[in-house]
Amino acid sequence: MTTVELVCYKYKPLKNGELPLKIRITKDRKIRYVNLGVSTKPEHWDFSKNQPKSNCPNREQLERLIANKIGEVKAQIVELKADRKEFTATSLVQKINNRDKSVSVRELFQAHLKYLAEMNRTGYMLSIRQTFNSLSAFSSSLDIPFSDIDVAWLRRYETWLRKQGKSENTIGIRFRNLRMIYNLAIEKGIVKKEYYPFASYKVSKLHKATAKRAIPKEAIRAIIHYPVKDKDFYTRLAVSLFSFSYFMGGINFVDMAYLSSKNIVGGRLIYTRRKTGKLINLPLSSEALSALEAWKHTGSNYLFPILSSVHKTEQMRLNRLHKVITKVNNALKQLGEHLQLPVKLTTYVARHSFATVLKREGVSTSIICESLGHSSEKTTQIYLDSFENTQIDEAMKHLL
């Protein structure tokens, strides 16, 4: 038998003379208390009825707080009994106190960013950090409980993003990241499911199908063979990265940045994708080796001059990656305009073109799925992992 009752604790008055209010839990003759965090003056409390007197300031709010807390404790007991979990008065109080330790939106974002850094999920961490920075700029403070983020709050944030001139897809990414953090908060017991705002506010409405970014072989040849002699550093690097990505399975920028000589084994490129943790094993073509040739004598262990031993911390590496990808994509954009390409040229175009060119050449979609980089990258990667190297090697011959 477990009893839950309110107590105006008159045995230990506070320094200001007020009496603390507590919830007394009794189980197996053991008594433990849960502090409500509020107190009242003795003259404002009716000890016979165990409730605040009519002259008690903020009486209605105090009664609502007491009722809610008692209801929470009883609900916790019911939950434990329903799950047939043993508990004592002490363990029950500890569980309730842990639930009361509020974790703010800012704290959970920062904790998750730290986790992603430890897992070396650099690309995804950068996306979450951008969302965190965006929310910080929108809100006066993120030291708020998750329950404060309601539908009205989300609508204000969407309006703010649109006034910032953000694209539909960028807005969608910001909201999907925020929704993921909110779901994490629910999973960790930081906020109750009943406060979940995304049941009414549909993030799916923010999705806009991205225009196809693949370019034909003629355009790819023009980029690969673009005369870079006497061009600036970032134009030369941009052409090398685009070419290498295209010939090496559409490898993305972040994965290229971290490649070192250790990733070349027996004429093959072997690396683990930082985004998905999947192992990639592809033949290192002569065209890919040619893209690396210009950077062979840079004195760095990295294959491309993006990162170096100077970038010792994760934050330094993130800052460097952000700087280089911005300059590389600017260089590719200018190159695309010079070549009069129908799409805005970025490193991602190489990835998308890799998949599309192979499909148009009749390569099985089971090997190179059309959804590469779209809705189901994990599924695509699972398909790639399931085939023998010889099948992938044969498919790679169709790239030019």
N, C-alpha and C positions, 0 to 999 in steps of 0.2 A: 504494500500500500504506500502510495506517494501522495503527500499533501502539499499544496501550494497556497500560500496566503500572504497577504500584505502585512507589513510591520512598520510602525512608526517607532524607530529604535531610540527609546528614551534613555537607555543606559549609558550611551556615550555621545553626549551633545557635542556639536561642533564648536569651534572657537567663538563663532558669532552667536551661540546660544540656540541655534536651530537644531532640529532633530532630523537625521537622515532617514529617507524612506527606502525600505528594502523588501525584497521578495524572500520569504522564508520557505525553504524546501526541506521537507522531512521524509526520509526513507530509511527503513530498517533502524529506526531510533536514532539515526544520524541527522543532524541539522546543519544546513549550509545556507548561506545568504547570497543573493544577487543584488548588488547596489543599483538603484534606479538613477543615481547621479543627481538627485534633487533632494531638497530638504524643506522643512516648514517650521514655523514657530509653534511652540507647544500650545499657545492660546488659539491657534488656528486649526487645531486637530481635535476631532471628537473621538476619544479613546474607547468609549463604550460602543460606538457604531463602527469604529475603525475606518473612518473616512474624514475628508476635510470638511470643516464647518462651512456654513453658508457665507461667513465673512472672510474666508480664506482667499487671498489674491490669486487670480488665475485658476480658480477652482475647476472650471470646466476642462481646461487644458490638462490640469493635473490628474483629474479623474480619467481622461482619455488616455493619458500616458500609462497610468496604473493598469487600466483594462487591457491595453495593447500588450503590455509586458507580461501580465499574467496569462493572457491568451497565447503569447509566444512560447512561454515556458510549458504550458499544458500541451501545446501542439508538438513541441519537441519530445515530450514524454510519449505521446500517442505514436509519433513516428518511430521512436526507438522500440516501443512495444510491438508495433505492426511488423517491424523488421526482425522481431525476436532477438533484439540485442540486449545484453545485460548492461546495467548501469548502476552507479551508486549516486548518492547525493553529490559527492565531490566531483565525479566525472561529468554529471549533468551540468553542474555549475561551470566547470571548465569549458564544456562544449558551448554553452550559452555565451560565456564571456568571449570566447574566440570568435563567435559570430558577430559580437558587438564591436570587434576591432575593425573599424571602418577603413577600407582601402580606397583611396581616391582614384579617379580616372587617371590622373597624372602618374600615380605610383604604379598602377598596373601596367600602363604603357611602358614605363621605364623598366619595370621588371621583365616584361616580355622582350623588349629590345636587348636587354642583357642576355636573356636566354638565347635569342637568335644569334647574337655575337658568339656565344660559347659554342653554338652548333655550326658556326661558320656559314650561316645562311645569309651571306652578305647582300645579295640582290634583294631578297625579300625584306631584310632588315632596313634597307634604304627606303623601300616603299612605305613601311610602317613608320619610319622616322619622318618622312615627308608628311604623312597624315598627322602625326603628333605635332609637328611644327605648324601645320595648317590650323589645327584645332587650337593651338596655343595662341596663334595670331587672331583667331576669331573670338575666343572666349577671354574674358578678363582674367580668369583663373581656371585651371583644370583640377584644382584641389577641391573637387566637388564629388559627392556620392553619385554612383551610376543612376540612381533613381531620379536625379535631376535631369537626366537626358530623356526627355519625353518627345512626343511627336512634334509639338510646337517648337521645341529646341532644335530638332532635326531640320524642320522647315526653314528656320532662321539661318541655320548653317548652310543649307542649300542655296538660299537667296544670296547669302554673303559670297559664296563661291562663284555664283554666276556674275555678281558685280565685279569680282576679281578677274573676270574674263576667262575662267577655266573652261576647258572643253567638256563635252558630255561624258566622255570616257574617263577623263581625269576626275570628275565629280563622282562617277561610279566607283572608281578605285578607292577614293577617300572614304566613301560610305561603306564599301565592302570591308575595308580594313577596320573601320570603327565598329561595324557589326560583329566582326570576328572577336575584337577585344571585349565587346559586351557579352558575347556568348561565353567567352573565357571567364568573365566575372561571374556569370550564372553558374558555370561548372565548378568554380572555386567557392561558391556559397557567399560571394561578396554582395550580390544583389538577388532579390527574389524574381522568379520567372514572371510573376504578375506585373512587374514593372517594364517588361520587355517591349520597347517601342516599335520594333521592326515587324511586329505582327500586323500593325496598322500602316506603318510607313514602309512601302515596298521599294526596296533597293533595285529590284529588277527593272523598274520603270526608267532607271538612269542609264541602262545599257544601250549602247548604240553600236550596231555592227560596224566594225572597222573595215574601211575600204581595202580591197585586195591590194597587197603591196608587192606582189611578185612582178618581175620584169623579164622580158624575153632574153634568150641567149645572146642575141646581137648586142643588147644593152649591157649585159654582164661582161661580154668580151671587151666592150669599149671601156668599161671601168677597170677591168683587170690589166688591160694594155695601155691605160692612160699614161702618157709620158710625165713622170714625176721628177725627172732630173731638173735641178734648179728650183724645184717647188719648195714651199715651206714645210717644216717638220710635221705639222698636223695633217697636211694634205697627203704627204708620203705615208704617214702612219695610217691614215684613213683608208687608203687604197690597199695597203697590206692587210689590214684587219678585215676589210670587206672580202677580199680574195680568199684569205685563210678561212673565214667563216663559211663562205660558199662551198669551198672544196672539202671542208671538214665537218660535214653533217649539220651545218647551220649553228655551230657553236656560238654562244652569245658572248657579249663583250666582257662581262665579269669573269667568266670561265677562261677566256683568252688572257685576261690580265694576270691571272694566277698561274698560268702554264709555265713550267720550268723544264730544264733538260731531262729531269726525272720522268716526265710524262711521255717521253719518246722511248719506246722499247721495241726492239726488233723491227724497225720500220713501220711501227704503228703508233698512233696517238692514243694513249690510255689515260683517262682522267675521270674524276667523279664530279658530276654536276652539283654545283653548290646550292642550286635551288631545290632539286628533288632528291639528291643523294644517290642517284643512279650511276652505275659504272658505264662509261662509254669506251668502246674499243673499235677504232676505225683505221683503215689503211692510210698511211701518210703519203699522199700523192706527190708527184714531182712539182705540180703547180703550187701545192701548199708549201713545200720546201722552198720554192722560189720566193714566196711571200715572206718567208722567215729570213731569207738570205741577207737582206739589207740591214738586219738588226743583229747579225751574228757576232759582231765584234764590239758590242756595247759595254762589255765587261761586267754584265749582270747575269745572274743565274736564271732570270726570267727570260722567256722567249721574246717578249715584246717590251719595249721601253715605257711601260706604264707604271709599274711598281718597282721599287728598289729597296735596298737595305736601309735606306733613310726613313722609310715609312714603317716605323717600329710598332706603333699602336694601331688598334682596329680603327679608331677615329681618324688617324692620319691616313690610313689606307682608304677609308670611305671618302674623305675629302679629296684625295687624289683621283679616285675613280670618278667621282662626280665632275671634277674639273676636266679630266681627259675626255670622258664620253660626251660632254657638252661641246668641246672644241672639235672632236672627231666628227660628230654629227653635223656641226656647222660646216665643216670642210666638205662632207659628203653632200650636204644640201647645195652648196655652191657648185660642186662638181656635177650634180644631177641637173641643175639649171643650165650649166654650160653645155651638157650633152643633150639638153632639151628632153629629159625623161618625163613621162607622164605622171610620175609619183614623186613624193618628197623622199629623197634618198637618205636612209639611215642604216646603221649596222643591222637593224632588224630585217631590212629588205633582203639581205643576203640569206638570212635564215629562212624566210618565207619562200624565196626563189628556189632555194635548194630543194624544198619539198615539192613545189609546184612543177619545176622542170622535170624532176624524176617521174612524177605522175603522168605528165604529158608524153613522156617517152615510153609509157606503158609499164613502168615498174610497179609492182604490186602495191596497192594501198595498204596491205598488211605490213609491208616493210617500211614504207614512208607514208604515214597517214596524212590525209589532207588537213586534219585538225592540228598539225604541228604548229605550236605557238598560238592556237586559237582556244577552243573550248576544252580540250582534253589532252594536254601535253603529257600527263602521267600515263594515260592509255597508250599514247604514241611511243613513249619510252619503254613501256612494258613489251610492246610488239617488237621493238628493236632488240631488246635484250633476249628475246626468245629465239632469234634466228642465229644460225651459224655464221662465223666470220666470212666464209666463202660466199654466202648469199648477199651479205652487205657489200663485200668487195666487188661483186659483179654489178650490183646496182650503182655503185659509185662511178663506174666507167661511163655512164651516160651523161655526166655533168657538162661536157662540152661537145 
